[in-house]
Amino acid sequence: DALRLDGGEASSPVLVSFTSARPSRLNARLFSSLGELGGNLISLLFGVGIVFLLLELAALWEHLGPDADLINGYKISRADPLHRIIIGRVYHHTVKFLFNLKVRDVDCDFQLIRRSVFDRVSLERSTGVICLEMMRKFQDAGCRVVEVPVHHYHRLHGRSQFFNFRRVARTLLDVMKLWWALVVRREHMARS
């Protein structure tokens, strides 16, 4: 879903916020909707029953200055069962190493991004690795990142649909394909 918040003044920032139960749906929706909605800031929030309070968007907003292209949230602590915390940390450290990422939280899913970033960066993935693709491409494009701590809360309803063999295997394959394209071949840099 897209939400447009407008300050009312011609010079006011306009925030376009996208929430999606499936990050894979976000890529096409993001680029097809930006032109219609206008706005100079984009907030990306993934997940059903967002486990971050929208009020924390204000914390990101406070750090938006002229020296920031992306305000990236990082989880203070993760409100998940122990097995998900362990798997999440292993994934985080693995992809941070493989993709040589500088950000503290690779896939926090709570971000505020200047729309102008998407004039320099083109996203192509349509799976859950889109967050990883964004972080590597933003870094390679020289985007200025400010990191802000955010709280992560227990889901109010529903369960993660990720943890089954088929989805985990698909993600591992997608991560390796993305690593080959962005780190080894650096395809996105050749197109710039």
HUMO-V774139 format. One record per pair of residues at least 12 apart in sequence whose ideal C-beta (glycine too) atoms are under 7 Angstrom apart, sorted by the first residue. I is the first residue (numbers start at 1). GAP is how many residues later the second one is. Records with the same first field share a line. If there is no record, write none. Layout:
I=GAP  GAP
//
This chain:
1=18
2=14  16  31  35
3=14
4=12  33  35
13=27  28
14=24  25  26  27
15=24  26  28
16=18  21  23  26
17=26  28
18=12  26  27
19=26  31
20=26
21=27
23=23  105  107  108
24=102  103  104
26=104
27=96  98  99  103
34=81
39=76
40=74  75
41=71  73  74
42=71  73
43=14  68  69
44=65  67  69
45=64  65
46=63
47=62
48=110
49=106  107  108  109
51=28  101  102  104
52=58  98  99  100
53=98
56=94  95
59=89  91
60=13  52  88
61=51
63=83  85
64=48
67=77
68=76  78
69=45  48  74  75
70=41  43  47  68  73  75
71=40  41  75  77
72=31  33  36  39  73  75
73=32  35  37  38  75  77
74=30  31  34  73  75  76
75=30  33  75  77
76=73  74  75
77=75
78=74
79=73  74  75
92=14
95=37  80
98=81  85
99=33  37  80  83  84
101=34  35  38
102=37
103=32  42  44
104=43
106=25  26  29
107=24  25
109=22
110=40
117=21  26
120=21
121=16  17  20
125=53
127=47
128=43
129=42  45  46  49
132=43  46
133=45
136=46
137=51
140=48  49
//
